[in-house]
Amino acid sequence: MSGGIKRLRVLAITCVVLTQVGAFVTSPPDALMGHLQKIMYVHVPSAWVMMLAFFIVFVYSVLYLWRRNPLHDLAAASAAEVGTVFTALTLIQGSIWGRPTWGVWWVWDPRLTTTAVLILIYAGYLALRSFTDDEERRARWCAAVGVLGFINVWIVFMSVRWWRTLHQPQSSPSTMSSEYLWGLVANSISFAILLAWLIRERYEIAKLEQAKELDFEEAALSGTVQHV
Amino acid sequence: MSREWSRVKAIVWKDLTAERRTKANFNAVVFFAALTLLLFGFALGPDDQALRAAAGGIVWLTILFSGVLSFNRSYEQELEGGALDALLLYPGERRSIFLGKFLANLGFVLLVEAILIPAATLLYQLDPGLAPFRLLLVILLGSIGFVALGTFYAAMASRVRAREVLLPLLLFPMLIPLLLAAVESTTALLTGDAMGNAGAWIRLLIVFDLIFLVACVLAFDYVIEE
């Protein structure tokens, strides 16, 4: 493993720990939600980096279709996998927060529902990856699916919002006291670094997997390896 | 342009003729659709009011579930005889293959709907007479978006392992805006559209169809090339 990734890993973990602890210690209990509000410091950053991850999938999918560089495909796949994990985390944290706040684990609110659709779209993307054997074909197909899926995110969100609106207004700097705001901003930056590290790490693993596959194929072609 | 159009027409004719001569797929899909309508009736009935209120959703889910069975087949029959390779060797744009298969599948789905929807009106005692033309428009627009994405994803799903489960897995999450718009406008139009909601949903259907028809035609080149 290269030194760059190690440094990125140390930086990501340090930032997340520091900003989480910092936000927890400095923010006073919320007038309505009490200490429950603190889940915001993991929930909102998770949701933001989830969108960031899927934007990265979109960018690398377009790049792949344009340049046909297999490394772009691996980068898109790594971002899709990490993004799916953050989507699952966002949903779980949202449910944990929703239960005491709304009294139910799940409501058919636009952002919740869109997040659920998002995880299904990218689960489909990952399923297509795992079912397609030919590497070049898999890369092309997944790039196309990655682009179409990203186009749809906005349409899904708008349609579900028309269908039903219940969510509290999105947390934004204007609705929030500065005691909470700095923690949210700092944690979002930490999570972005965490995302960068996880995608990078997954990408390096994907490259190793691909190299191993190639080695095996070459060995099989030259007859030095026997299938078990 | 006219040459491309004749290529599209040739593919539509070929696919529909193959279907007309065997009928195996069409009959099976129609029976499956009728069965699904009955199953929804058993699951949500026997209260007439409840069934009528849910009818828009039932009809569209039945269209989705039965339609998805036919998309893979449109490529499978090509793959069986290695005909897809021959089709790809013909000169001309690849998109005419997509457009041809899209129109053939659309014809197939509309034919299934021509049986399914009257059956649903009888079974669930619906009154389509309140806004018949707008209902037909909703059905057409909903089918266009559904078939466009279905034809596109089936080009991939039909060529991998586990294709039966992969196609709905890829397709249905993408169709959620279309499903919402189609169900909401159908339900509104069946009950007289007192709130005037149908228009907005119909516009959403038009936008969805335009975006994904263009996106599928453009992306199909990348999916089909070998």
Chai-1 contact restraints between the chains, C-beta under 6 A:
chainA,res_idxA,chainB,res_idxB,connection_type,confidence,min_distance_angstrom,max_distance_angstrom,comment,restraint_id
A,L65,B,Y222,contact,1.0,0.0,6.0,A-B,restraint_1
A,V117,B,P173,contact,1.0,0.0,6.0,A-B,restraint_2
A,V117,B,I176,contact,1.0,0.0,6.0,A-B,restraint_3
A,L120,B,P173,contact,1.0,0.0,6.0,A-B,restraint_4
A,I121,B,P173,contact,1.0,0.0,6.0,A-B,restraint_5
A,G124,B,L169,contact,1.0,0.0,6.0,A-B,restraint_6
A,G124,B,L170,contact,1.0,0.0,6.0,A-B,restraint_7
A,A127,B,L169,contact,1.0,0.0,6.0,A-B,restraint_8
A,F131,B,V160,contact,1.0,0.0,6.0,A-B,restraint_9
A,F131,B,R161,contact,1.0,0.0,6.0,A-B,restraint_10
A,F131,B,A162,contact,1.0,0.0,6.0,A-B,restraint_11
A,F131,B,L166,contact,1.0,0.0,6.0,A-B,restraint_12
A,T132,B,V160,contact,1.0,0.0,6.0,A-B,restraint_13
A,R140,B,Y222,contact,1.0,0.0,6.0,A-B,restraint_14
A,W141,B,M156,contact,1.0,0.0,6.0,A-B,restraint_15
A,W141,B,V223,contact,1.0,0.0,6.0,A-B,restraint_16
A,A144,B,A219,contact,1.0,0.0,6.0,A-B,restraint_17
A,A144,B,Y222,contact,1.0,0.0,6.0,A-B,restraint_18
A,A144,B,V223,contact,1.0,0.0,6.0,A-B,restraint_19
A,L148,B,A215,contact,1.0,0.0,6.0,A-B,restraint_20
A,N152,B,M174,contact,1.0,0.0,6.0,A-B,restraint_21
A,I155,B,P177,contact,1.0,0.0,6.0,A-B,restraint_22
A,V156,B,I176,contact,1.0,0.0,6.0,A-B,restraint_23
A,V156,B,P177,contact,1.0,0.0,6.0,A-B,restraint_24
A,S159,B,P177,contact,1.0,0.0,6.0,A-B,restraint_25
A,S159,B,L180,contact,1.0,0.0,6.0,A-B,restraint_26
A,W163,B,L180,contact,1.0,0.0,6.0,A-B,restraint_27
